[in-house]
Amino acid sequence: MFSDGSGLNSGIGTAAVVALPLEGPHLQFLLGKDTTHTVFESELIRILLALHLLCRYPWAKMALIALDNQAAIAALTNRPKQLGQYIVDAIHKSLCTLRRTHPRMRMHVEWTPGHSKIAGNELADAYARAAAEGARSPLPELPWLLHCRLPTSVAAIKANRKWKLIPAWAAKWKQLPRHAKMSCVDPSLPSHKAYRTLTDQPRRDTSILMQLWSGHISLNMFLNKIRAFNSALCPHCASPESVSHFLLHCHRYTSQRRRLRYKVGAAATYVLWLLSEAEVIPHMLHYIADTRRFDKYLHVGSNELCCPLPKSTDNTETIND
């Protein structure tokens, strides 16, 4: 027996079909719109439909229910409250009923890879897609739980509101003065890529990376702006000590910059690549640690790239972050 859940054209549908014979009985159900229900709910309801179909085979001794969703299988054994818990409870009740009415039947739930050209799985997928577009089995043939309107999913409401807020958030962000400056780091902001870039780093690495992105970092140009230092010039180059100057131009760190370019190539000459490319950022953080410019960030960068640095013999005063 195969079953599947599907989200198509803003609809959420599910289906279960008996594979032996191939064109055996099937059940279809439309949960509703994706603004009120989730695909995960359809993955659970398809199990309920499969169990309901088993009631038609009182002589069966073995039943195999094939599912292509591991989360739905795991939900059957997770007793704490979870998404779609009322459906899980209905599945357990259906299992207890089958155990009483079909004492000789053995049931087994097996995971099967989706879209792998398994005939029964493809047939269930076709029925589920049709259900998402509005097809459904007659009400008397469905389990009792599906005879009335299903509760609205809180997860679906949150997801729908989130997707509605993203365009408004992006439009408002582009009107802010900070947008032009941050676009030099990642023109697609706000984006999932930028979020992953920050969250995939250790906390200390994320801290210095965010300071470089915003320009709010203990370089003389920013310190002078907030009146914490009397000059905005680099003590080595007599040029404004900005983020781009520190990363690309400062003569004091020529040897460190040469090592960075050896590792990342031409990316070492572009601030955009240094601060936004996931493959380059660990090397850029190693460059920061190698310069010893910031006392609190002497060990940033991945463990594979960073090595113990010798104590600096330079007597030049370093500004603490």
N, C-alpha and C positions, 0 to 999 in steps of 0.2 A: 504494500500500500504506500502510495506517494502523496505528498501534500506540499503546498507552497503558498506563500503570501507575497503580495505585490502591491506596489504603489505606482499608479499610472494615471496621467492626466488629472492630477489632484484627487484621485480616488484611491481608497485603500480596500483591496479585495483579497480573498483567500479561497482556497479550494483543496479538496482531498479526493483522490481517485483510487479505485482498486485496480491494481496492475495485472492481476491474473483473473480473468483474461484481460488483455491490454485495454480494450474498450469496455471496462467494467463500470459499475455504478460510480457516480461521483456526486459531490455536494459543493455548492458555491455559495458565497455570502459576501455581500458588500457592507463593510463596516460604516463607511461614510467618507467624508472629505478628509484630506490630510491636515486640515486645520483643527480637527477635533479628535483624530485618532492617529496612531503610529503604526508603522510596519511591524514593529515588534508585537503589538497586539494581534495582528493578523497571523503572525507566526505561531502564537499560542492557540488562537481559535482554530487553526487548521488541524492541530492535534485533537481538539475537541471534535471536529468534524470526522476525523479518521476513526476515533473511538465510536462515534455514533454509527458510522458505516459498519463497524464490526458486529453491531447488534443484529445485522441481517444474516450473519453466518453462524448459527448456533452449533453447527457440526464441525466447525474449524477447530483444529488442535494447535496450530501455530500461526501467529500473526506477526509480521514484520512491518513496522512503521518507519519509513525512510524519511529523514529530515535533512535539509541542507543548511540549517542554522544551529550552530553550537550553543548560542545564548539561550535559545528556546529549550534545548535539551537540559542545560544547566539549571534553568528556572524550575524544572520539575522537582529538583531535589533541594532547592534553596527555600527553606521554610520561612525565614524572616520576611516581613512585608516588603514587596518590591513592585515595580511597574507591572500593572495587569494582574495583581494578586487575586482578584475575584475570578479571573479566567483560570488561573492555576488551581484555585479551590474547586472550580467546576470540573476541571480535568481529573482531580483526585476523586471527586464524588463519582464521576463516570467510571473510573477504574474500579472503584469499590463495587459499583453496580454490575460491571462485567464479571468481576470475580465471583459474585453470587449467582448470576444467570448463566455464566459460561465457566464452570469450575475446571473443565479440562483444557481450556485454552491457555496457551503460553504466549505472552506478548513480549516483543523485544523492540526497543527504539534504537535505530542505527543512524549515524551520521553519514551522509553521502555528499560528495562535492557537487556544488551547483554548476549549471551550464557546462556539464561534461559529457553531453550527448547521451545520457542515460534515458532510454525511451520513456519509462514511467515518470521520471523527473521532468522531462520536457513536456509531457502531457499535462502534468499537474501545473506547470508554469503557464501553459496556454490557458487552462481553465481559470487560474488565478488572475491573469491579465484580463480575461473577459469579465470576471467578477468585479475588478477594479473599474471597469467601464460601465457597470450597471447590471450585468447578468447575475441572477441569484436563483437558488433552488426554491421550490414551493415551501411556504412556511411550515406546513405540517411535517415535512421531511427533515427539518432542522432540529438541533437540540433545543431544549426548553429555554436555555439562557439567551438564545438568539431570537426568541419570539417577541421580545420587547426591545426598545431602543437602548443601546449600550451607553454607559456613563461616558461623559467627555473626558479625554485624557488630559491631565494637567501638563504632562510632558509635551504634548502636541501644542497646547496653548502657548507654553513658554517658547517653544521652537518657532512657532509662527510669529509671535511678537518680536522675537530676536531678528528674524529675517526682515520684518517690516522696519525695524529700527536701524538696521545697517545702512540702507541708502540715505536715510535722514541724518544719521550720524556722519556719514561721509560728506554729505553736502554742507553740513554745519562746520565740519573740520576744514574744508577748503576755504571758508570765509574767515578763518582765524589768521592772525598775523604769523603764527608759528608754522603754518602750513608751508610757506615758501622756504623756510629754513630747513624743515624736516624733509622736504621733498628732495633735498640734496643727498639725503641718506637713503630714503626709499620712496620713490615717486608714487608707489601704489598705496601708501598709507591712507587710512587704516586697512591693514591686510593681515591675512592669516600667516603669511610668510614672516612678517615682522614680529607677530606674537610668538611664533615658534622659535625665531632667532633668539628672543629674550628668554623664553621659558626653558629652552634646551640647555642653557648654560648654567654652571654653578652660580650660587648667589653672589659671590665676590666678583666673578666675571661679568655677571649681569649688571652689577652696580657700576663698574667703570665703563661698560659699554653704553649704558643709558646716559652717563655723564658726557661721553663723547658725542652721542647723538644730539643731546640738547645743548651742548656747549657750556653747560653749567659745571665746570671742572676747574680744578685749582691750577690753571694756567694763567699767566700774568694778565692776559687780555680780559678774562672774566673777573679776576680778582680786582683789577683796576676799576672795572665797571661797577662793582659793588663796594668800592672804596675800601677794600681790604689790603691793597698794595698801591704804592705811589707811582708805579709805571706799568704800562701795558706792553713794554718791549721785552723781547727775549734777552736774557743776560748774555747770550753768546753771539747773537746775530744782529742785534739792534733793529729787529723787525718785530711787528706785533705778534705776540706769542698766542696764536689761535690754534684750534684743533688741526687745521690743515697744515699750519706751519710746523707743529710738533710732529705730525705724521709724515710729512713729505719733504720739508725744506731745512729744518734746523741742522746747522753744520756740526753741532755738538754730537749728534747721533748718526753720523754718516756711516760708521762701521756697522752699527746695529741695523741701519736701513739697508745696507748692502746684503747682510745675511737674510733679511726679510725678503728682499727681491730675489735672492737665490732660491728661496723656498716657494714663492708664489708668483714669480715672474712679473709681467706687466701690471698685475693687480696692485702691486706695491706703489704704483704711481697715481692711483685714483682713490680718493677718499670714499666715494660711493661703494666701490668694491671692498675696500678694507673694512667698512662698517656694516655691510649688509649681506655679503656672501658667506654662507655657512662654512664653506671649505677654507675661506681665507681668515675668518675671525680668530680661530685659535692661534694662527701664526702672528696675527696682529697683536693679540694679547701677550704673546711671548715677546714681541718687540717692546711692548710697554714695560714688561718685567725686566727686560734686558737693559733698557735705558735707565732704570732705577729713578725715574723722574718723580714717582709717587710712592712715598714710604709705605703706605697702607696696601699697595698693590704690587708687591715684589714677587708674588708667586701666582699671578693670574695666568691663565692658559691651561691647556690640557696637560695631564701628567706625561703623556707620550712625547709632547713637544718641549715641555719645560724641564730644565735640568738645574741643579743647585748652582746659583750664580755666585761668583767670588765677591767678597766685600769690596766696595768701591774705594779706591784710593784717592778719588777726586775730592778736593776740599770745598768744591762749589756747594753752596747752601741749596738744599732741596726743600721745596715748599710742600708741607704736609697737606694731604687732602682733608 
